[in-house]
Amino acid sequence: MQMHTFPEISAMKLFSLARAFALVLGLAGTAAAADLSVVATIPNLGMLVREIGGDAVTVRVLAPPNRDAHYLEAVPSMMAALRRADLVVSIGADLEVGWLPAALTGANNRRVMPGQPGNFVAADQVKLLDDDKPADRALGDVHPHGNPHVDFDPERLAAIGRALARRMGELAPAQATEFAKRAETLAEALAEHGARWKERVNDAPGVLSYHSDHMYLLRFLGVKELGTIEPLPGIPPTAAHLRGLVRRLREEPPGVIWTSNYQPDRAARFMARELGWPSHQLPTQVPMDGGFDAYVAMVEAWLDTLDPP
Amino acid sequence: MKNILPSLLALTLASGLTVASAQEADDPVARTRDPLDPPPMRLRALQLAERDVPVATGTEFNPAISVIVDAVYASDETEAPPGFEFGHGHGHGHGHGHGVEEGFNLREVELTFSGTVDPYFDALVALGFHEDGVEVEEAYLTTRMLPAGLQVKAGKFLSDVGYINKQHPHDWLFVDAPWMREFFFGDEGLNEVGVQLTWVPPTETYFRFGVEILQGESEGVANYIGPGRHEAVTLLPGPGGAPERVRWRADHDLAERDGPRLFTAFAKVAPDIGPNHAVQFGLFGGHSRAFQQMDAHSSGRLETWDGDSTFFGLDAVYKYDGGGVMGHGNFTLQGEYIYRELDLRYRNRQFDSFSSLGTLDEGDQKWKQDGLYVQATYGFAPRWNAGLRADLLGLTNDGFEDGEAESFGTSKRYTGQVSYAPTEFSRLRAQLSYVDMAHDDHGHGHSEEWVFMLQYVISLGVHGAHAF
């Protein structure tokens, strides 16, 4: 007669069981995470964090590059990302106002609440354009803080990068000098490219853009702004507004029409037909995992459209 | 409406004043301004230099204020489905328990103040101006600084059980609430005074667990009346033969049960299925130590039900947001199921003297009932969406008295709606329902009804972020 022994559960077995359970819950991911876990609202900010943080950070971007960050909904996957974050980097100036506050409320993470070191707002670091417009809904979905699309301006982006490096340094003091150094390198590269870009568009035609999201780049470059296809920010163009634009722009020297890849292009195609101008629809954000090279390539793709044929 | 406007005005003025004084405190320009001048529209411009000083995001004014006007036209003659008449008139013909009456309704003017109180609390106050007065719809604080993924909400709030319960009427995708919310939680939803504790674990998949301790007053699962008196007045022949008014009065004997009486729990899980899709599943349940109903007849007869209730349910929602213009291409599918058990002592009594009630009959009643809805909406063009909804009430609809079962029928409602939203701040909606209502006679026989509704919703002030 053979004795039945109770199967011995080894420590190894227990460990692998616990690990499997943790994997299912996604706990293992956090244990192996880098020093600083950062959530960036838009891909251009993700790029900034990645360039400054290097290997010392993991970045999760919430808004895909083909989506207008103004019109997202707070969904649980955002809350899960924010729950585990040490730092959230947003544009601010009401760009994410429709979803980020709700996502933060659902995340139950005190580290990243507004006012905490783990909540970095890019628009608070620089002076915004159009920050003196009255906050009147009759004038469209106006942001009382000013135009939020600061990530499209090499100068402001450099300034935001420096401030972000300081903030990241507060959160991970061991890497503070490294962050500051990398932010400086980035600022220098942006200045270098910026100077080159300015020179390149010396005699460029003016630009008619769909939305006011190109304003910062055009001001930086010194390229003439010919207005926006939207009659008011966030309000789709009406026939009367388009007719008025065509009448006015026929008097101007020929320009170029710019539409971002997440904006409807019907009105731009109409304007191009009426005016005989070239029209271009391109991304204003780097890919989800894009770095500085992707940012430069993105800006230069827009500049290419200003080159003489 | 006459009473609403002055109070609305007063509140708006009062809030304007507090905003102005808050600005003056930190604005050097404001101090030199004539105090009678209107407050400036904006604070100072942001400084040019890098500041690296965190400022509150997205709030020029604290608190943020919004006003929502929700007006409805309804052509609706339906009454409460059989088995669900508690609190809806119990078959006495005044059963339009939808918070909506026949014809034009200013269903709600909702004034909401929200903001961050201090580093530790956020707060929200929503006041509802109805045609018969002002009501505090919600007034709660939520913690911002609890560790370990914990959050406490305290005050009066819409419970987080299920999915649609915590939405305000103007957020619904249809003019009216699904039957499930209306008949299990009441016209106001499960809206209670109490505390809620939630926990979000630091996992890749989103989980949210919560428990609530609530006072327990909601119609469908926690109706509470408490001790009181039943009164009737009749005319009897007096000494000279002339009629004389006689008052009959007795305790109705509904038990006193101190709050908190209602305890709920919920769990939600939301796997990440990419940035353009979102899905969430929920489980919920609750128990109320008191469920009391009373039906006083003009004959002096009094029916009372006194006991407790238990409920549980499931909810699921899927949303696709493809980034089209003004909601074009967006798709939402959501559904919820709820089951309740009421354990009640039924008593049917009549006055046997001027000050006491005699029992005609009594017994132990048990109710087992459920309800569900499934709805879908699709943005078929920019600014436009259309939706379909199916409501089923009483798939199980059984009442047991002293062990003897009586089964009521299943009522069904099918609804279609079309909405047009010129901007995110205004919306018009038309809705048509076909109601297939079970009759009270043991599940046999049905009546058919068409219900038509029109709605407009306008929103003034800040466009706050919507919770999922």
Chai-1 contact restraints between the chains, C-beta under 6 A:
chainA,res_idxA,chainB,res_idxB,connection_type,confidence,min_distance_angstrom,max_distance_angstrom,comment,restraint_id
A,L25,B,T203,contact,1.0,0.0,6.0,A-B,restraint_1
A,G26,B,T203,contact,1.0,0.0,6.0,A-B,restraint_2
A,G26,B,E204,contact,1.0,0.0,6.0,A-B,restraint_3
A,G26,B,T205,contact,1.0,0.0,6.0,A-B,restraint_4
A,G29,B,E204,contact,1.0,0.0,6.0,A-B,restraint_5
A,T30,B,P202,contact,1.0,0.0,6.0,A-B,restraint_6
A,P64,B,P275,contact,1.0,0.0,6.0,A-B,restraint_7
A,R67,B,G323,contact,1.0,0.0,6.0,A-B,restraint_8
A,E73,B,D321,contact,1.0,0.0,6.0,A-B,restraint_9
A,A74,B,A465,contact,1.0,0.0,6.0,A-B,restraint_10
A,A74,B,F468,contact,1.0,0.0,6.0,A-B,restraint_11
A,V75,B,A278,contact,1.0,0.0,6.0,A-B,restraint_12
A,V75,B,F468,contact,1.0,0.0,6.0,A-B,restraint_13
A,P76,B,Y206,contact,1.0,0.0,6.0,A-B,restraint_14
A,P76,B,A270,contact,1.0,0.0,6.0,A-B,restraint_15
A,P76,B,Q280,contact,1.0,0.0,6.0,A-B,restraint_16
A,P76,B,F468,contact,1.0,0.0,6.0,A-B,restraint_17
A,S77,B,D272,contact,1.0,0.0,6.0,A-B,restraint_18
A,M79,B,Y206,contact,1.0,0.0,6.0,A-B,restraint_19
A,A80,B,Y206,contact,1.0,0.0,6.0,A-B,restraint_20
A,R83,B,V200,contact,1.0,0.0,6.0,A-B,restraint_21
A,R83,B,P202,contact,1.0,0.0,6.0,A-B,restraint_22
A,R84,B,P202,contact,1.0,0.0,6.0,A-B,restraint_23
A,G92,B,T57,contact,1.0,0.0,6.0,A-B,restraint_24
A,D94,B,G58,contact,1.0,0.0,6.0,A-B,restraint_25
A,V97,B,G58,contact,1.0,0.0,6.0,A-B,restraint_26
A,G98,B,A465,contact,1.0,0.0,6.0,A-B,restraint_27
A,W99,B,A465,contact,1.0,0.0,6.0,A-B,restraint_28
A,P101,B,A465,contact,1.0,0.0,6.0,A-B,restraint_29
A,A102,B,A465,contact,1.0,0.0,6.0,A-B,restraint_30
A,A102,B,A467,contact,1.0,0.0,6.0,A-B,restraint_31
A,N108,B,G149,contact,1.0,0.0,6.0,A-B,restraint_32
A,N108,B,Q151,contact,1.0,0.0,6.0,A-B,restraint_33
A,N108,B,V200,contact,1.0,0.0,6.0,A-B,restraint_34
A,R110,B,M145,contact,1.0,0.0,6.0,A-B,restraint_35
A,M113,B,R144,contact,1.0,0.0,6.0,A-B,restraint_36
A,P114,B,A56,contact,1.0,0.0,6.0,A-B,restraint_37
A,P114,B,T57,contact,1.0,0.0,6.0,A-B,restraint_38
A,G115,B,P54,contact,1.0,0.0,6.0,A-B,restraint_39
A,G115,B,P119,contact,1.0,0.0,6.0,A-B,restraint_40
A,V121,B,T57,contact,1.0,0.0,6.0,A-B,restraint_41
A,D124,B,V55,contact,1.0,0.0,6.0,A-B,restraint_42
A,Q125,B,E50,contact,1.0,0.0,6.0,A-B,restraint_43
A,K127,B,L46,contact,1.0,0.0,6.0,A-B,restraint_44
A,K127,B,L48,contact,1.0,0.0,6.0,A-B,restraint_45
A,D131,B,A45,contact,1.0,0.0,6.0,A-B,restraint_46
A,P134,B,M41,contact,1.0,0.0,6.0,A-B,restraint_47
A,P144,B,E60,contact,1.0,0.0,6.0,A-B,restraint_48
A,A159,B,E50,contact,1.0,0.0,6.0,A-B,restraint_49
A,A163,B,E50,contact,1.0,0.0,6.0,A-B,restraint_50
A,A163,B,D52,contact,1.0,0.0,6.0,A-B,restraint_51
A,R166,B,D52,contact,1.0,0.0,6.0,A-B,restraint_52
A,P264,B,V325,contact,1.0,0.0,6.0,A-B,restraint_53
